[in-house]
Amino acid sequence: MSVSNMSCSLCCLDIDQCACPELDDNLKKIVFTKGNKVMVKWCAACDKHFARCKCKYPEFKLIAGGEEVDASKGFLTADGKRIFVDLSRR
C-alpha cells in the first residue's frame, strides 16, 4: 500500500516504490524552489519526502517554497472543514 498519492513521471510507480536515481533530487527541487506553492511533508533528518524516508526517528515538517509551514492550527478545506496534518508518522 502506498503512503503517498504521488507517482514518478518516468517509471509511473508510486514514489515510495520508485527506484529512479534522480527522483530524490527532483522532489527536492520542487519542494525547495522559492515561490512554489506545493506543500509537502518532508523529513528534516534525512532530507527526503516522507514517503521515501527510512529514518527510525523521522523529523517531519511541512515545507512549501523552501520554507517550513506552520501546521499547528491546521488548514481549512474548500468546504470550511479544518484538517490537521499528522507529522508524527508516515
mmCIF file of the C-alpha atoms, coordinates in Angstrom:
data_MODEL
# 
_entry.id   MODEL 
# 
loop_
_atom_site.group_PDB 
_atom_site.id 
_atom_site.type_symbol 
_atom_site.label_atom_id 
_atom_site.label_alt_id 
_atom_site.label_comp_id 
_atom_site.label_asym_id 
_atom_site.label_entity_id 
_atom_site.label_seq_id 
_atom_site.pdbx_PDB_ins_code 
_atom_site.Cartn_x 
_atom_site.Cartn_y 
_atom_site.Cartn_z 
_atom_site.occupancy 
_atom_site.B_iso_or_equiv 
_atom_site.pdbx_formal_charge 
_atom_site.auth_seq_id 
_atom_site.auth_comp_id 
_atom_site.auth_asym_id 
_atom_site.auth_atom_id 
_atom_site.pdbx_PDB_model_num 
ATOM 1  C CA . MET A 1 1  ? 0.000   0.000  0.000   1.00 0.00 ? 1  MET A CA 1 
ATOM 2  C CA . SER A 1 2  ? 1.336   3.401  -0.966  1.00 0.00 ? 2  SER A CA 1 
ATOM 3  C CA . VAL A 1 3  ? 1.742   6.105  1.668   1.00 0.00 ? 3  VAL A CA 1 
ATOM 4  C CA . SER A 1 4  ? 1.506   8.898  -0.901  1.00 0.00 ? 4  SER A CA 1 
ATOM 5  C CA . ASN A 1 5  ? -0.696  9.677  -3.860  1.00 0.00 ? 5  ASN A CA 1 
ATOM 6  C CA . MET A 1 6  ? 2.298   10.905 -5.874  1.00 0.00 ? 6  MET A CA 1 
ATOM 7  C CA . SER A 1 7  ? 3.935   8.861  -8.607  1.00 0.00 ? 7  SER A CA 1 
ATOM 8  C CA . CYS A 1 8  ? 7.136   9.139  -10.613 1.00 0.00 ? 8  CYS A CA 1 
ATOM 9  C CA . SER A 1 9  ? 6.614   10.570 -14.108 1.00 0.00 ? 9  SER A CA 1 
ATOM 10 C CA . LEU A 1 10 ? 9.373   8.308  -15.520 1.00 0.00 ? 10 LEU A CA 1 
ATOM 11 C CA . CYS A 1 11 ? 8.507   4.838  -14.198 1.00 0.00 ? 11 CYS A CA 1 
ATOM 12 C CA . CYS A 1 12 ? 4.898   5.589  -13.130 1.00 0.00 ? 12 CYS A CA 1 
ATOM 13 C CA . LEU A 1 13 ? 5.393   3.845  -9.771  1.00 0.00 ? 13 LEU A CA 1 
ATOM 14 C CA . ASP A 1 14 ? 4.321   5.451  -6.512  1.00 0.00 ? 14 ASP A CA 1 
ATOM 15 C CA . ILE A 1 15 ? 7.227   7.489  -5.179  1.00 0.00 ? 15 ILE A CA 1 
ATOM 16 C CA . ASP A 1 16 ? 7.740   5.184  -2.201  1.00 0.00 ? 16 ASP A CA 1 
ATOM 17 C CA . GLN A 1 17 ? 8.311   2.314  -4.697  1.00 0.00 ? 17 GLN A CA 1 
ATOM 18 C CA . CYS A 1 18 ? 10.288  4.242  -7.340  1.00 0.00 ? 18 CYS A CA 1 
ATOM 19 C CA . ALA A 1 19 ? 13.966  3.368  -7.872  1.00 0.00 ? 19 ALA A CA 1 
ATOM 20 C CA . CYS A 1 20 ? 14.775  6.117  -10.398 1.00 0.00 ? 20 CYS A CA 1 
ATOM 21 C CA . PRO A 1 21 ? 18.115  7.654  -9.351  1.00 0.00 ? 21 PRO A CA 1 
ATOM 22 C CA . GLU A 1 22 ? 17.055  11.269 -9.916  1.00 0.00 ? 22 GLU A CA 1 
ATOM 23 C CA . LEU A 1 23 ? 13.730  11.166 -8.035  1.00 0.00 ? 23 LEU A CA 1 
ATOM 24 C CA . ASP A 1 24 ? 15.039  12.455 -4.681  1.00 0.00 ? 24 ASP A CA 1 
ATOM 25 C CA . ASP A 1 25 ? 16.813  15.390 -6.365  1.00 0.00 ? 25 ASP A CA 1 
ATOM 26 C CA . ASN A 1 26 ? 13.730  16.205 -8.454  1.00 0.00 ? 26 ASN A CA 1 
ATOM 27 C CA . LEU A 1 27 ? 11.460  16.157 -5.400  1.00 0.00 ? 27 LEU A CA 1 
ATOM 28 C CA . LYS A 1 28 ? 13.896  18.381 -3.519  1.00 0.00 ? 28 LYS A CA 1 
ATOM 29 C CA . LYS A 1 29 ? 13.896  20.920 -6.391  1.00 0.00 ? 29 LYS A CA 1 
ATOM 30 C CA . ILE A 1 30 ? 10.087  21.075 -6.292  1.00 0.00 ? 30 ILE A CA 1 
ATOM 31 C CA . VAL A 1 31 ? 9.888   21.483 -2.524  1.00 0.00 ? 31 VAL A CA 1 
ATOM 32 C CA . PHE A 1 32 ? 12.712  23.999 -2.139  1.00 0.00 ? 32 PHE A CA 1 
ATOM 33 C CA . THR A 1 33 ? 12.037  26.278 -5.125  1.00 0.00 ? 33 THR A CA 1 
ATOM 34 C CA . LYS A 1 34 ? 11.253  29.745 -3.767  1.00 0.00 ? 34 LYS A CA 1 
ATOM 35 C CA . GLY A 1 35 ? 7.717   30.835 -4.547  1.00 0.00 ? 35 GLY A CA 1 
ATOM 36 C CA . ASN A 1 36 ? 6.483   27.302 -5.221  1.00 0.00 ? 36 ASN A CA 1 
ATOM 37 C CA . LYS A 1 37 ? 3.101   26.732 -3.582  1.00 0.00 ? 37 LYS A CA 1 
ATOM 38 C CA . VAL A 1 38 ? 3.349   22.930 -3.435  1.00 0.00 ? 38 VAL A CA 1 
ATOM 39 C CA . MET A 1 39 ? 3.238   21.854 0.217   1.00 0.00 ? 39 MET A CA 1 
ATOM 40 C CA . VAL A 1 40 ? 4.950   18.565 1.085   1.00 0.00 ? 40 VAL A CA 1 
ATOM 41 C CA . LYS A 1 41 ? 5.611   16.573 4.253   1.00 0.00 ? 41 LYS A CA 1 
ATOM 42 C CA . TRP A 1 42 ? 9.405   16.365 4.401   1.00 0.00 ? 42 TRP A CA 1 
ATOM 43 C CA . CYS A 1 43 ? 11.859  14.640 6.754   1.00 0.00 ? 43 CYS A CA 1 
ATOM 44 C CA . ALA A 1 44 ? 14.443  17.094 8.067   1.00 0.00 ? 44 ALA A CA 1 
ATOM 45 C CA . ALA A 1 45 ? 16.583  14.226 9.392   1.00 0.00 ? 45 ALA A CA 1 
ATOM 46 C CA . CYS A 1 46 ? 17.280  12.524 6.032   1.00 0.00 ? 46 CYS A CA 1 
ATOM 47 C CA . ASP A 1 47 ? 16.226  15.416 3.739   1.00 0.00 ? 47 ASP A CA 1 
ATOM 48 C CA . LYS A 1 48 ? 13.689  13.316 1.789   1.00 0.00 ? 48 LYS A CA 1 
ATOM 49 C CA . HIS A 1 49 ? 9.983   13.258 1.011   1.00 0.00 ? 49 HIS A CA 1 
ATOM 50 C CA . PHE A 1 50 ? 8.148   11.486 3.850   1.00 0.00 ? 50 PHE A CA 1 
ATOM 51 C CA . ALA A 1 51 ? 7.207   8.541  1.626   1.00 0.00 ? 51 ALA A CA 1 
ATOM 52 C CA . ARG A 1 52 ? 10.890  7.903  0.857   1.00 0.00 ? 52 ARG A CA 1 
ATOM 53 C CA . CYS A 1 53 ? 12.141  8.408  4.416   1.00 0.00 ? 53 CYS A CA 1 
ATOM 54 C CA . LYS A 1 54 ? 13.568  5.331  6.126   1.00 0.00 ? 54 LYS A CA 1 
ATOM 55 C CA . CYS A 1 55 ? 14.572  7.062  9.382   1.00 0.00 ? 55 CYS A CA 1 
ATOM 56 C CA . LYS A 1 56 ? 13.963  5.245  12.642  1.00 0.00 ? 56 LYS A CA 1 
ATOM 57 C CA . TYR A 1 57 ? 13.169  8.630  14.215  1.00 0.00 ? 57 TYR A CA 1 
ATOM 58 C CA . PRO A 1 58 ? 11.951  10.919 11.417  1.00 0.00 ? 58 PRO A CA 1 
ATOM 59 C CA . GLU A 1 59 ? 11.598  14.680 11.846  1.00 0.00 ? 59 GLU A CA 1 
ATOM 60 C CA . PHE A 1 60 ? 8.629   15.511 9.636   1.00 0.00 ? 60 PHE A CA 1 
ATOM 61 C CA . LYS A 1 61 ? 7.856   19.103 8.700   1.00 0.00 ? 61 LYS A CA 1 
ATOM 62 C CA . LEU A 1 62 ? 5.610   20.743 6.133   1.00 0.00 ? 62 LEU A CA 1 
ATOM 63 C CA . ILE A 1 63 ? 7.632   22.602 3.506   1.00 0.00 ? 63 ILE A CA 1 
ATOM 64 C CA . ALA A 1 64 ? 6.440   24.915 0.730   1.00 0.00 ? 64 ALA A CA 1 
ATOM 65 C CA . GLY A 1 65 ? 8.615   27.194 -1.355  1.00 0.00 ? 65 GLY A CA 1 
ATOM 66 C CA . GLY A 1 66 ? 11.660  26.144 0.644   1.00 0.00 ? 66 GLY A CA 1 
ATOM 67 C CA . GLU A 1 67 ? 10.222  27.295 3.957   1.00 0.00 ? 67 GLU A CA 1 
ATOM 68 C CA . GLU A 1 68 ? 8.635   25.477 6.861   1.00 0.00 ? 68 GLU A CA 1 
ATOM 69 C CA . VAL A 1 69 ? 4.859   25.920 7.076   1.00 0.00 ? 69 VAL A CA 1 
ATOM 70 C CA . ASP A 1 70 ? 3.227   26.247 10.495  1.00 0.00 ? 70 ASP A CA 1 
ATOM 71 C CA . ALA A 1 71 ? 0.738   23.381 10.726  1.00 0.00 ? 71 ALA A CA 1 
ATOM 72 C CA . SER A 1 72 ? -0.204  23.856 14.387  1.00 0.00 ? 72 SER A CA 1 
ATOM 73 C CA . LYS A 1 73 ? -3.599  25.448 13.646  1.00 0.00 ? 73 LYS A CA 1 
ATOM 74 C CA . GLY A 1 74 ? -4.444  23.103 10.795  1.00 0.00 ? 74 GLY A CA 1 
ATOM 75 C CA . PHE A 1 75 ? -5.783  24.092 7.396   1.00 0.00 ? 75 PHE A CA 1 
ATOM 76 C CA . LEU A 1 76 ? -9.243  24.916 6.073   1.00 0.00 ? 76 LEU A CA 1 
ATOM 77 C CA . THR A 1 77 ? -10.612 22.886 3.191   1.00 0.00 ? 77 THR A CA 1 
ATOM 78 C CA . ALA A 1 78 ? -12.739 24.454 0.451   1.00 0.00 ? 78 ALA A CA 1 
ATOM 79 C CA . ASP A 1 79 ? -15.894 23.414 2.323   1.00 0.00 ? 79 ASP A CA 1 
ATOM 80 C CA . GLY A 1 80 ? -14.726 25.048 5.566   1.00 0.00 ? 80 GLY A CA 1 
ATOM 81 C CA . LYS A 1 81 ? -13.605 21.970 7.475   1.00 0.00 ? 81 LYS A CA 1 
ATOM 82 C CA . ARG A 1 82 ? -10.391 22.172 9.493   1.00 0.00 ? 82 ARG A CA 1 
ATOM 83 C CA . ILE A 1 83 ? -7.875  19.394 8.892   1.00 0.00 ? 83 ILE A CA 1 
ATOM 84 C CA . PHE A 1 84 ? -4.595  18.635 10.647  1.00 0.00 ? 84 PHE A CA 1 
ATOM 85 C CA . VAL A 1 85 ? -1.525  17.007 9.129   1.00 0.00 ? 85 VAL A CA 1 
ATOM 86 C CA . ASP A 1 86 ? -0.076  14.190 11.216  1.00 0.00 ? 86 ASP A CA 1 
ATOM 87 C CA . LEU A 1 87 ? 3.632   14.984 11.422  1.00 0.00 ? 87 LEU A CA 1 
ATOM 88 C CA . SER A 1 88 ? 4.329   12.179 13.877  1.00 0.00 ? 88 SER A CA 1 
ATOM 89 C CA . ARG A 1 89 ? 4.125   9.260  11.431  1.00 0.00 ? 89 ARG A CA 1 
ATOM 90 C CA . ARG A 1 90 ? 4.161   8.279  7.784   1.00 0.00 ? 90 ARG A CA 1 
# 
